[in-house]
Every structure is written in C-alpha cells, then in structure tokens.
C-alpha cells in the first residue's frame, strides 16, 4: 500500500498533468477555429474547380491531344500513395486512422500484384509506416517549420508528384488524409488525383452551361496541374482542421480522466490518513490503559 507521502506526490503530479492537458485543449480550440474556417472557405473553390474540369474532361477524354494527367500512362502497375498526417501527436486516433486506411490499401494492392511507392507528408505517418513499409518510401515532406499552411506548400508537393509522374516513376497517385466534419468526427479519405477522376453528374452540369475556347485539351493542360495542387491544398487544410479537432477532443478526455484520477487518489489518501490516525489513537489508548 502506498504511503501518504507517495499518494500526496502522485496527486500533485496528476494535477500538474491536468493543467497541461487543459492548456493544450484551449490552444487546440483556438487553432481549430482558424483551421476550420480555412478548410470551409477552400471547399467552394475546390468544388467549383472540379465542376469546370469535369465538363472539360468529359469532352477531352478520348481526344488525340488529351493530357496525360487526365488519361494516365495507359497502365496501373505502379501506385504512388501520398500519406498525409500530422507533424505532432497527442491528437487521439487522427494519425492512426489515416495510416490504417493507407495500410489497408497497400495490402490490397500487394495482393493484386501492384508495385507500391510511398510519399509521406507529416512525421507521424512516416513513423508508423516505417517499420513495416520502410523499403517503399521514396520521399518525405517536412512541414514542421510551417506556421501557417499556404497554397505555395501545396504547389511544392504538387510539382514533386507531377514531376515523378512525367518521369514515368508511377502510373496512379492517391492521397490519404482526414476530412473534417465536426470536432469529434473526422473521416479518413483516399482520393485519386492522377490520373484525374471526375464525377459524371458534375460533368453534365458544367457541360450544359459552358463552351470553351481554345480546345478542351489545351485548357486542361493548364488546369490539371492547378487542379492537383488545389486537391492537395484542400487535403492539407482538411487535415489541419481534423488534427486540431481530434487534439481538442483528446485533451478534453485526458483532462476529465485526470480529474477522475485525482478524486480517486484523494479518497484513497483520506482513507489512509484516517487509518493512520485511528491506529495512533488505538496505540495511545492501549498505552494509557496499560498504566
């Protein structure tokens, strides 16, 4: 049974931990508001961009001058998986859920006899995948020094991915990230970005409204690289909001658990103290009676 001093020390330690988790919860809440606003503001632009390119792609597919980013390399033998996670932990299952989705896809592709290459964005995903799939890594993007994500960060990643595609290093590229819904709900998502995949219903909507000059293929040759960068930027923003939401929820749970532990330890401390006092009284009374 722990001594009164040990219990008192442990109670103080848990109280200090609760102060830290509470502070982290408040910081995450403040960052979440900005990250959520950025993610929600980016969605209309990304959706409109997809509609425009859907209409163009519907007309350009099959044409002689169709861009390779649209029609692909003609094969799906080599797959590039871009796993986007956080640079820091203490955010519940946020990183693990993305890695789990990526790991499932890797196993499926391996079973189908495909060649896999992995590009990681964020330290935590790389750490979780390194032991099992370290031989598949071809690159890493470190955003730990970036205070606020910008479109330029997405452009750098996009140029790297497109450059590898133009060099013939892979045939299909898929990004893995977490789409933000609410503070307690983030959806792990896999989205193919090369070759481009569009919703047919959006293509019909866009095609009914616009005619384009010059040809669809020429316009797509300019828009598709921007579309890839936009998809990556949107994924980074969604990840940022999801990370802060998950961290806020995790720190809230940790704070409440610390409070419960403090209550239990306090009860144990009081009982031990009461038992020690009772024992001393018994010894005093027994000594007095012996006299």
C-alpha positions as CSV (number, residue, x, y, z in Angstrom):
1,X,0.0,0.0,0.0
2,X,1.5,3.4,-0.9
3,X,2.4,5.8,1.8
4,X,0.7,9.1,2.5
5,X,3.7,10.9,1.0
6,X,3.6,8.8,-2.2
7,X,-0.1,9.5,-2.6
8,X,0.3,13.2,-2.0
9,X,3.1,13.3,-4.5
10,X,1.1,11.4,-7.1
11,X,-1.9,13.7,-6.6
12,X,0.3,16.7,-7.2
13,X,1.7,15.1,-10.4
14,X,-1.7,14.4,-11.8
15,X,-2.9,17.9,-11.0
16,X,0.1,19.3,-13.0
17,X,-0.7,16.9,-15.9
18,X,-4.3,18.2,-15.8
19,X,-3.1,21.8,-16.1
20,X,-1.1,20.9,-19.2
21,X,-3.9,19.0,-20.9
22,X,-6.4,21.8,-20.1
23,X,-4.0,24.3,-21.6
24,X,-3.4,22.1,-24.7
25,X,-7.2,21.8,-25.1
26,X,-7.6,25.6,-25.0
27,X,-4.8,26.1,-27.6
28,X,-6.3,23.4,-29.9
29,X,-9.7,25.1,-29.6
30,X,-8.2,28.5,-30.7
31,X,-6.3,26.9,-33.6
32,X,-9.4,24.9,-34.6
33,X,-11.5,28.0,-35.3
34,X,-8.9,29.3,-37.7
35,X,-8.2,25.8,-39.3
36,X,-12.0,25.1,-39.7
37,X,-12.6,28.4,-41.3
38,X,-9.8,27.9,-43.7
39,X,-11.0,24.4,-44.7
40,X,-14.6,25.5,-45.1
41,X,-13.6,28.6,-47.2
42,X,-11.5,26.4,-49.5
43,X,-14.3,23.9,-50.2
44,X,-16.4,26.1,-52.6
45,X,-13.4,26.9,-54.7
46,X,-12.3,23.2,-54.9
47,X,-15.8,22.1,-55.8
48,X,-16.2,24.7,-58.5
49,X,-12.8,23.9,-59.9
50,X,-13.8,20.2,-60.0
51,X,-17.1,21.1,-61.9
52,X,-15.3,23.1,-64.5
53,X,-12.7,20.4,-65.1
54,X,-15.3,17.7,-65.1
55,X,-17.1,19.4,-68.0
56,X,-13.8,19.8,-69.9
57,X,-12.7,16.3,-69.2
58,X,-15.9,14.8,-70.5
59,X,-15.3,16.4,-73.9
60,X,-11.5,15.9,-74.0
61,X,-11.4,12.2,-72.9
62,X,-10.5,10.1,-76.0
63,X,-9.2,13.1,-77.9
64,X,-5.7,12.8,-79.5
65,X,-4.4,15.8,-77.6
66,X,-5.8,14.8,-74.2
67,X,-3.3,15.5,-71.3
68,X,-1.5,12.6,-69.7
69,X,-2.7,13.8,-66.3
70,X,-6.3,13.1,-67.5
71,X,-5.9,9.8,-69.4
72,X,-3.0,8.4,-67.4
73,X,0.0,6.4,-68.6
74,X,-2.0,3.6,-70.0
75,X,-1.1,1.3,-67.1
76,X,-1.9,0.9,-63.4
77,X,1.1,-1.2,-62.5
78,X,2.9,1.3,-60.2
79,X,0.9,3.2,-57.5
80,X,2.1,6.2,-55.5
81,X,0.5,6.6,-52.2
82,X,0.8,10.1,-50.6
83,X,0.1,9.6,-46.9
84,X,-0.7,13.0,-45.2
85,X,-0.6,13.1,-41.4
86,X,0.4,15.5,-38.6
87,X,3.8,16.5,-37.5
88,X,2.8,16.1,-33.8
89,X,1.0,13.6,-31.7
90,X,-1.4,13.9,-28.8
91,X,-4.4,14.1,-31.1
92,X,-6.2,10.8,-30.4
93,X,-6.6,8.4,-33.3
94,X,-6.2,11.1,-36.0
95,X,-2.9,9.8,-37.4
96,X,-3.6,6.1,-36.8
97,X,-6.9,6.2,-38.7
98,X,-5.2,7.7,-41.8
99,X,-2.3,5.2,-41.6
100,X,-4.8,2.3,-41.1
101,X,-6.6,3.3,-44.3
102,X,-3.2,3.6,-46.2
103,X,-2.1,0.2,-44.8
104,X,-5.3,-1.4,-46.0
105,X,-4.8,0.0,-49.5
106,X,-1.2,-1.2,-49.6
107,X,-2.2,-4.7,-48.7
108,X,-4.9,-4.7,-51.3
109,X,-2.5,-3.5,-54.0
110,X,0.1,-6.0,-53.0
111,X,-2.4,-8.8,-53.2
112,X,-3.3,-7.6,-56.7
113,X,0.4,-7.8,-57.7
114,X,0.9,-4.0,-58.0
115,X,4.2,-2.1,-57.3
116,X,3.8,0.5,-54.5
117,X,5.7,3.7,-53.7
118,X,5.0,5.9,-50.6
119,X,5.5,9.6,-50.2
120,X,4.8,10.8,-46.7
121,X,3.7,14.3,-45.6
122,X,4.0,14.7,-41.9
123,X,6.3,12.9,-39.4
124,X,3.7,10.8,-37.6
125,X,2.6,8.8,-40.6
126,X,6.1,8.1,-41.6
127,X,7.0,6.8,-38.1
128,X,4.0,4.4,-38.1
129,X,4.7,3.1,-41.6
130,X,8.5,3.0,-41.5
131,X,8.9,-0.3,-39.7
132,X,6.6,-2.3,-42.0
133,X,6.9,-0.5,-45.3
134,X,10.2,1.5,-45.0
135,X,11.5,-0.1,-48.2
136,X,8.7,1.5,-50.2
137,X,9.5,5.1,-49.2
138,X,10.6,7.4,-52.0
139,X,10.3,10.8,-50.3
140,X,9.1,12.8,-47.3
141,X,7.7,16.4,-46.9
142,X,8.5,18.0,-43.6
143,X,6.1,20.8,-42.6
144,X,7.1,21.0,-39.0
145,X,8.6,24.5,-39.5
146,X,5.5,25.8,-41.4
147,X,3.4,28.0,-39.0
148,X,0.5,28.5,-41.4
149,X,-0.2,26.4,-44.4
150,X,-0.4,28.2,-47.7
151,X,-1.1,27.3,-51.3
152,X,2.7,27.5,-52.0
153,X,3.2,24.5,-49.8
154,X,0.7,22.5,-51.8
155,X,2.3,23.7,-55.1
156,X,5.7,22.3,-53.9
157,X,4.2,18.9,-53.2
158,X,2.2,19.0,-56.4
159,X,5.3,19.8,-58.5
160,X,7.1,16.9,-56.9
161,X,4.2,14.4,-57.6
162,X,3.7,15.6,-61.2
163,X,7.4,15.6,-61.9
164,X,7.6,12.0,-60.8
165,X,4.7,11.1,-63.0
166,X,6.2,12.9,-66.0
167,X,9.4,10.9,-65.3
168,X,7.5,7.7,-65.5
169,X,8.1,6.7,-61.9
170,X,4.4,5.6,-61.3
171,X,1.1,5.3,-63.0
172,X,-1.5,6.1,-60.4
173,X,-1.3,8.6,-57.5
174,X,-3.7,8.6,-54.4
175,X,-3.6,10.9,-51.4
176,X,-4.7,9.9,-47.9
177,X,-6.0,12.5,-45.5
178,X,-8.8,13.1,-43.0
179,X,-11.8,15.1,-44.0
180,X,-13.1,17.4,-41.2
181,X,-16.8,17.0,-40.2
182,X,-17.0,18.0,-36.6
183,X,-14.8,18.2,-33.5
184,X,-15.5,14.6,-32.7
185,X,-15.8,13.3,-36.3
186,X,-13.1,13.2,-38.9
187,X,-13.3,10.9,-42.0
188,X,-10.2,9.1,-43.3
189,X,-10.3,9.6,-47.0
190,X,-8.4,8.2,-50.0
191,X,-8.6,10.3,-53.2
192,X,-7.1,9.5,-56.6
193,X,-5.5,12.6,-58.1
194,X,-3.5,11.1,-61.1
195,X,-5.0,10.3,-63.5
196,X,-7.8,12.7,-62.7
197,X,-11.1,11.2,-61.7
198,X,-14.3,13.3,-62.0
199,X,-18.0,12.8,-61.1
200,X,-20.1,12.3,-64.2
201,X,-23.0,14.3,-62.8
202,X,-20.8,17.3,-62.3
203,X,-19.5,16.9,-65.8
204,X,-23.1,17.1,-67.2
205,X,-23.8,20.2,-65.1
206,X,-20.7,22.0,-66.3
207,X,-21.1,20.9,-69.9
208,X,-24.6,22.2,-70.1
209,X,-23.6,25.7,-69.2
210,X,-20.3,26.5,-71.0
211,X,-18.5,26.4,-74.3
212,X,-14.7,26.8,-74.2
213,X,-12.1,28.4,-76.4
214,X,-9.4,27.2,-77.2
215,X,-9.9,23.4,-77.2
216,X,-10.7,21.5,-74.0
217,X,-7.4,19.6,-74.2
218,X,-5.4,22.8,-74.3
219,X,-7.3,24.3,-71.3
220,X,-7.0,21.1,-69.4
221,X,-3.2,21.0,-69.9
222,X,-3.1,24.3,-67.9
223,X,-5.8,23.5,-65.4
224,X,-5.0,19.9,-64.4
225,X,-1.7,20.8,-62.6
226,X,-3.5,23.5,-60.8
227,X,-6.3,21.0,-60.0
228,X,-3.8,18.6,-58.5
229,X,-2.3,21.5,-56.3
230,X,-5.8,22.5,-55.3
231,X,-6.7,19.0,-54.2
232,X,-3.5,18.7,-52.2
233,X,-4.1,22.2,-50.6
234,X,-7.7,21.2,-49.7
235,X,-6.4,18.0,-48.2
236,X,-3.8,19.9,-46.1
237,X,-6.5,22.3,-44.8
238,X,-8.9,19.4,-44.0
239,X,-6.1,17.6,-42.2
240,X,-5.2,20.7,-40.3
241,X,-8.8,21.2,-39.0
242,X,-9.2,17.5,-38.3
243,X,-5.9,17.4,-36.3
244,X,-6.9,20.3,-34.1
245,X,-10.4,18.9,-33.6
246,X,-9.0,15.5,-32.7
247,X,-6.4,17.1,-30.3
248,X,-9.1,19.2,-28.6
249,X,-11.3,16.1,-28.1
250,X,-8.4,14.0,-26.9
251,X,-7.2,16.7,-24.4
252,X,-10.7,17.2,-23.1
253,X,-10.9,13.4,-22.4
254,X,-7.5,13.5,-20.8
255,X,-8.4,16.4,-18.6
256,X,-11.6,14.7,-17.4
257,X,-9.7,11.4,-16.8
258,X,-7.1,13.3,-14.8
259,X,-9.9,14.8,-12.7
260,X,-11.4,11.4,-12.0
261,X,-8.0,10.1,-11.0
262,X,-7.4,13.0,-8.6
263,X,-10.7,12.2,-7.0
264,X,-9.9,8.5,-6.6
265,X,-6.4,9.3,-5.2
266,X,-7.8,11.9,-2.8
267,X,-10.3,9.4,-1.4
268,X,-7.5,6.8,-1.0
269,X,-5.3,9.4,0.6
270,X,-8.0,10.4,3.1
271,X,-8.8,6.8,4.0
272,X,-5.1,6.0,4.5
273,X,-4.7,9.2,6.7
274,X,-7.8,8.2,8.7
275,X,-6.5,4.7,9.2
276,X,-3.1,6.1,10.3
277,X,-4.8,8.5,12.8
278,X,-7.0,5.7,14.1
279,X,-4.0,3.4,14.6
280,X,-2.2,6.1,16.6
281,X,-5.3,6.7,18.8
282,X,-5.5,3.0,19.5
283,X,-1.9,2.8,20.5
284,X,-2.3,5.8,22.8
285,X,-5.4,4.4,24.5
286,X,-3.8,1.0,24.8
287,X,-0.7,2.5,26.4
288,X,-2.9,4.6,28.8
289,X,-4.9,1.5,29.9
290,X,-1.7,-0.4,30.5
291,X,-0.6,2.1,33.0
